[in-house]
Amino acid sequence: MDDREQQRKVRHRLAVLRHAEEVSGNVSATCRYYGISRQCFYKWKRRYDDHGETGLCDGSSRPLRSPNATDPEIIAKIIYLRRSYHFGPGRISMYLARYHDVSISSSGVWRILKRLELNRLPASQRYKRQERRWRRYEKPMPGHRIQVDVKFISPIGDSRQKYYQYTAIDDCTRLRVLRIYERNNQKTAIQFIDYVLSKLPFQAECVQTDNGAEFQNSFHWHLLDRGIQHVYIKPRTPRLNGKVERSHRIDNDEFYRLLEGVVIGDTGLFNEKLQEWEDFYNFHRPHGGLGGQTPYERLLQRTKNPTPTA
C-alpha cells in the first residue's frame, strides 16, 4: 500500500472518531452512518488513544511467529530438485519422503514453488499433452509383456560417435534393461534381446516392438525359436509403446541432461554410466505410475502377491 492510500485511510478513521464525539454523540449512530461495526470503531479508538494518528495506520498482517512454516533446508531441497531435475510437486514430495524422511504434501510443494515463481517450467522444458487422453493399461504379472524400443543418441561432448540406446521395460513392474550400441540393425537387436533375457529375474512371455527394420524377420524368428511371442504395434502409433517411450523422456531429463559437457567416446564407458543409471532407476527411483514404489519394490510385491491390487 502506498503512502497516499495510507493517509486517506487515516483521515477517514479520524473523521469517524470525531463524528461520534462532535456530531452524533452516539457511537451506535456513527457506526450506522459509516457502515462499520462497533468492534471496529472501538479498535480504532483504542489505537488512536494509545498511539495518536500513527495508530490508525494499517499494520502488517504477517504473524509474529509461523510455527508451521516450512524449514529453509527443506525449501532448499525443493528448489534443487525443481531446478536440477524439473520434478513436479508430486515427484518432489515422493523424493523428500523416501530419501530425506520429510513429509510434505504435493500441494504444499506446489505452494512453495508458486511463491518462488518456480511453479511453471520454461516452455522448452514442458511436455506437450495430447488433446486426446488414452486409457492406461498394465499387465498383471511380471514378464507378461516386455516393451522394446531404440533411442538415437546424439554425439555427447566433443565426441563424433553416434550411439543407439536399446531399452526394454516390463509392462507390469517398469523394471528396465538398457544397453548402448554403435549400430542399429537386426543383429544388434538380437544381441540386446538375449542380454535382456539373461538379466530379467523372471520369464518373458511376450515382446512388443514397433515396426522398425531392426525388429523384422531375423529378430522375430529368433524370439519365436526361444518360445517367446513377438507382437508389433500398429504403424504410426507410438502411444501403444507408451511406457518405453515415456521412459526415454525420463532418460533425457534425469540422465542425458546431466552428461552435458561430458565427453564419452567409448562404448564401454558409456555402458558403465548407463548401468549406474539403470540401477538407480530400478532400485532407488520412486515411480509416479507405481504410487511411489520403485520397479524392484513392485516386482517384490507382485511376486509375493500375484493378484494385482486396485
ROBARO-318452 format. One line per 4 residues: for each residue x, z, y of C-alpha. Coordinates in pm, 1 decimal. Layout:
! ROBARO-318452
X/Z/Y  ...
//
This chain:
! ROBARO-318452
0.0/0.0/0.0  140.1/-97.1/341.5  162.8/136.6/642.8  -124.4/-31.3/827.0
-366.3/29.0/539.6  -245.5/386.8/504.2  -303.3/455.5/877.4  -652.0/305.4/855.6
-743.4/544.5/574.8  -607.5/845.3/767.3  -816.7/752.7/1074.6  -1127.1/715.0/859.6
-1081.2/1054.3/694.5  -1019.6/1222.8/1031.9  -1342.3/1069.1/1159.1  -1533.1/1213.4/860.3
-1394.6/1564.0/921.1  -1470.5/1550.1/1296.5  -1822.3/1418.0/1230.6  -1902.3/1724.4/1022.3
-1751.7/1959.9/1280.1  -1858.4/1798.9/1610.2  -2161.0/1575.8/1539.0  -2373.9/1683.2/1245.0
-2251.3/2037.3/1198.0  -2355.3/1993.5/835.3  -2124.6/1886.0/550.1  -2406.0/1750.5/332.6
-2542.6/1535.1/616.9  -2195.3/1395.3/689.3  -2135.7/1316.5/322.4  -2467.1/1129.1/305.0
-2383.6/941.3/623.8  -2041.1/824.5/499.2  -2140.2/785.3/133.7  -1888.9/1032.5/-10.1
-1921.8/1338.7/-232.1  -1892.6/1697.9/-112.3  -1599.7/1738.5/-350.5  -1416.6/1451.4/-178.8
-1492.1/1599.0/165.5  -1354.3/1941.1/78.6  -1047.0/1786.5/-82.6  -968.8/1602.5/242.7
-1041.7/1914.3/449.3  -814.3/2132.5/235.1  -530.7/1882.0/258.0  -580.2/1849.0/636.7
-577.6/2228.5/684.7  -257.3/2259.7/477.9  -57.1/1958.6/596.1  -229.8/1810.4/900.7
-269.8/1431.7/922.6  11.0/1382.7/669.8  -208.5/1547.0/405.9  -469.1/1272.9/449.9
-229.3/1005.2/325.9  -265.6/883.8/-31.7  -6.8/1037.3/-260.4  142.0/878.6/-569.7
-87.5/877.3/-872.0  211.6/890.5/-1104.2  212.2/1211.0/-1312.8  495.6/1458.3/-1262.6
564.2/1454.0/-1635.8  489.2/1198.3/-1907.2  519.7/1381.5/-2239.8  404.0/1073.1/-2431.5
644.8/831.6/-2262.4  849.5/614.6/-2499.0  1211.0/724.1/-2542.3  1454.3/499.7/-2346.5
1658.3/441.7/-2664.3  1351.4/301.1/-2838.2  1278.5/76.6/-2540.4  1639.2/-47.7/-2556.7
1592.5/-135.2/-2925.5  1268.5/-319.5/-2846.0  1442.5/-520.7/-2574.2  1732.2/-604.5/-2809.2
1503.3/-728.2/-3089.1  1296.7/-931.6/-2844.6  1586.4/-1095.2/-2663.9  1816.2/-1142.4/-2963.8
1566.3/-1246.7/-3231.3  1248.5/-1334.7/-3036.9  1048.1/-1098.7/-3258.2  683.0/-1043.3/-3173.5
528.0/-695.4/-3131.0  420.4/-672.9/-3495.1  763.2/-750.9/-3637.5  937.7/-521.6/-3387.5
705.0/-241.1/-3494.8  790.6/-304.6/-3862.6  1165.8/-311.9/-3796.1  1160.4/11.6/-3598.2
962.8/186.6/-3873.0  1185.6/61.1/-4154.6  1533.4/86.0/-4003.9  1504.4/349.7/-3731.1
1224.1/573.1/-3862.0  1036.6/511.9/-3536.4  658.3/499.7/-3546.8  515.2/284.3/-3268.0
215.4/53.3/-3292.0  237.8/-318.0/-3225.9  4.0/-269.6/-2928.0  243.1/-6.8/-2790.2
532.6/-250.1/-2827.3  327.3/-519.5/-2653.1  254.9/-291.8/-2355.4  626.1/-218.0/-2317.3
711.1/-589.5/-2334.8  440.4/-667.7/-2080.1  566.9/-400.5/-1842.3  915.9/-550.1/-1870.1
777.2/-905.3/-1836.4  905.8/-993.5/-2183.1  563.8/-1047.6/-2339.8  592.7/-1428.2/-2315.0
885.0/-1622.1/-2454.4  1022.4/-1928.2/-2273.7  823.1/-2241.0/-2355.4  1110.8/-2385.9/-2559.5
1104.8/-2083.5/-2792.2  731.9/-2067.5/-2861.5  569.7/-2206.7/-3171.8  302.4/-2467.5/-3113.2
-5.4/-2360.2/-3303.9  -207.7/-2618.3/-3488.2  -554.0/-2671.6/-3342.0  -688.8/-2650.2/-3696.0
-604.4/-2328.4/-3879.2  -553.8/-2382.7/-4250.5  -659.8/-2126.6/-4507.0  -369.7/-1937.5/-4660.2
-330.5/-1906.6/-5033.8  -98.2/-1710.7/-5257.7  -23.6/-1740.4/-5627.6  -97.2/-1415.3/-5814.1
225.2/-1380.8/-6013.8  597.6/-1449.3/-5957.2  705.3/-1791.0/-6081.3  360.4/-1948.4/-6087.9
475.3/-2189.9/-5818.6  813.2/-2244.9/-5651.0  818.9/-2449.3/-5330.4  1137.6/-2650.5/-5279.3
1247.6/-2841.6/-4971.2  1558.5/-2970.9/-4791.7  1660.1/-2896.5/-4434.3  1914.0/-3109.9/-4249.6
2174.4/-2900.6/-4069.6  2334.0/-3049.6/-3760.4  2713.0/-3008.9/-3727.6  2795.0/-2649.2/-3628.6
3050.9/-2578.9/-3356.3  3323.4/-2842.5/-3331.9  3278.9/-2949.9/-3693.7  3155.5/-3305.8/-3756.2
3047.8/-3229.7/-4111.5  2677.6/-3270.2/-4185.2  2509.8/-3033.1/-4427.8  2185.2/-3004.8/-4617.2
2023.5/-2670.6/-4689.5  1826.1/-2668.9/-5012.2  1563.6/-2395.8/-5022.0  1342.8/-2259.8/-5299.1
1078.0/-1994.9/-5227.9  848.1/-1821.6/-5472.6  487.5/-1855.2/-5360.4  390.4/-1504.2/-5470.2
682.3/-1285.8/-5360.6  851.1/-1507.3/-5094.0  1179.7/-1448.3/-5278.9  1418.3/-1726.0/-5174.3
1724.1/-1905.7/-5312.1  1940.1/-2101.0/-5064.5  2232.8/-2337.0/-5106.4  2432.1/-2572.2/-4882.7
2538.3/-2919.7/-4998.3  2717.5/-3206.9/-4829.7  2494.4/-3472.2/-4987.7  2122.3/-3513.6/-5028.8
2029.7/-3706.8/-5342.7  1872.8/-3654.2/-5684.3  2199.4/-3537.1/-5839.4  2228.1/-3264.4/-5575.6
1861.6/-3171.2/-5618.3  1914.1/-3129.1/-5994.8  2221.7/-2912.9/-5934.3  2021.1/-2698.6/-5696.5
1720.0/-2650.6/-5924.0  1949.1/-2546.1/-6210.4  2113.5/-2298.6/-5971.1  1770.2/-2167.1/-5871.1
1652.7/-2121.0/-6228.5  1971.0/-1928.9/-6311.2  1920.8/-1690.4/-6017.0  1548.1/-1617.9/-6026.8
1467.8/-1289.9/-6206.5  1153.6/-1444.4/-6358.5  1044.5/-1760.8/-6538.7  945.9/-2054.4/-6317.3
632.4/-2232.7/-6436.2  585.8/-2497.0/-6167.4  799.8/-2651.5/-5891.3  634.1/-2809.7/-5588.2
811.1/-3058.3/-5358.6  734.7/-3328.2/-5108.3  781.2/-3694.9/-5193.8  1141.3/-3722.3/-5074.6
1377.8/-3959.3/-5253.4  1584.0/-3665.5/-5380.8  1283.5/-3539.7/-5581.8  1195.1/-3861.0/-5766.2
1231.8/-3973.2/-6129.5  1558.0/-3808.9/-6239.2  1468.2/-3477.3/-6077.5  1109.2/-3497.2/-6203.7
1203.6/-3561.3/-6566.8  1481.0/-3301.8/-6554.7  1219.5/-3035.9/-6479.3  983.3/-3162.3/-6749.4
1268.3/-3153.9/-7002.6  1316.6/-2787.3/-6915.8  948.5/-2717.7/-6974.4  864.1/-2676.4/-6606.3
578.4/-2855.8/-6435.4  662.6/-3061.3/-6125.3  394.2/-3141.7/-5866.8  416.1/-3341.2/-5544.3
224.3/-3254.9/-5230.3  15.5/-3526.0/-5067.1  215.6/-3761.8/-4844.0  242.7/-3657.2/-4477.4
102.9/-3307.2/-4542.0  399.1/-3067.1/-4494.9  148.5/-2783.1/-4443.5  97.5/-2785.1/-4821.3
459.5/-2672.2/-4848.1  391.3/-2427.6/-4566.9  580.6/-2126.5/-4699.5  911.7/-2307.9/-4733.5
857.0/-2488.8/-4400.5  787.8/-2156.9/-4227.5  1096.1/-2001.2/-4385.6  1306.3/-2280.6/-4233.3
1181.8/-2183.6/-3887.2  1288.1/-1826.2/-3961.7  1631.9/-1959.8/-4060.2  1657.9/-2132.6/-3722.4
1558.7/-1822.1/-3527.0  1739.3/-1549.2/-3718.3  2036.9/-1718.9/-3883.0  2147.7/-2050.2/-3733.8
2091.7/-1945.0/-3373.8  2340.8/-1661.3/-3429.7  2600.6/-1913.8/-3551.0  2612.0/-2093.4/-3216.9
2975.9/-2138.5/-3120.2  3099.9/-2063.2/-3474.1  3293.8/-2348.4/-3632.4  3213.2/-2397.6/-4001.4
3386.4/-2691.7/-4161.8  3396.8/-2567.0/-4519.5  3105.2/-2573.2/-4763.8  3229.1/-2265.3/-4948.4
3245.7/-2057.5/-4629.6  2904.6/-2185.6/-4524.8  2753.9/-2079.8/-4858.1  2911.8/-1734.7/-4827.4
2740.7/-1679.3/-4492.1  2416.7/-1825.7/-4623.6  2432.7/-1592.0/-4924.4  2459.6/-1293.9/-4690.7
2151.6/-1416.3/-4506.2  1966.2/-1477.2/-4834.2  2040.1/-1121.5/-4949.6  1920.3/-977.7/-4619.1
1602.9/-1188.3/-4631.4  1518.4/-1092.7/-4990.1  1615.2/-725.1/-4993.1  1602.5/-590.4/-4637.0
1393.5/-806.3/-4405.0  1027.6/-695.8/-4375.5  795.8/-992.8/-4415.7  488.3/-1023.0/-4194.8
296.2/-1213.6/-4463.3  360.2/-931.1/-4711.9  236.7/-649.0/-4491.2  588.7/-537.4/-4400.0
725.7/-542.9/-4754.7  1046.3/-724.1/-4840.7  1024.2/-1003.9/-5101.1  1203.4/-781.3/-5352.3
958.4/-496.1/-5292.6  669.7/-736.5/-5350.3  839.2/-853.7/-5670.8  863.3/-496.0/-5798.8
501.1/-432.8/-5703.9  371.2/-740.9/-5883.5  589.6/-675.1/-6186.8  455.5/-319.3/-6224.6
100.4/-408.7/-6125.4  19.3/-767.8/-6231.3  -327.3/-752.8/-6076.0  -289.9/-854.9/-5708.0
-420.6/-611.3/-5452.0  -679.5/-722.2/-5199.8
//
